[in-house]
Amino acid sequence: MRTTHKERVLKYMQDFGSITSLDAFRDLGNTRLSASIWLLRHKDGLDIKSVSESAKNRYGDTVSYFRYYLAGSDYEKQLKMKENE
């Protein structure tokens, strides 16, 4: 049986802690991460959180993107520890 994009996104978050649109495209071939996240949140009822991040692109411009993660995951615990430092 073929796995769906949302199943692959969920497994990726479970395996690696979080996912960005670049991760989804590069590692999963998913060009519509936000659609997969929407389905996981609204159709499957999962508590998926997001945090805004920024980085420089190849032209030196600052760009923003979201990193998605499962609530209660080790990734969320690491974020909270960093906030408390």
Secondary structure by P-SEA (a helix, b strand, c coil): ccccaaaaaaaaaaacccccaaaaaaccccccaaaaaaaaacccccbbbbbbbbbbccccbbbbbbbbbccccaaaaaaaaaaac
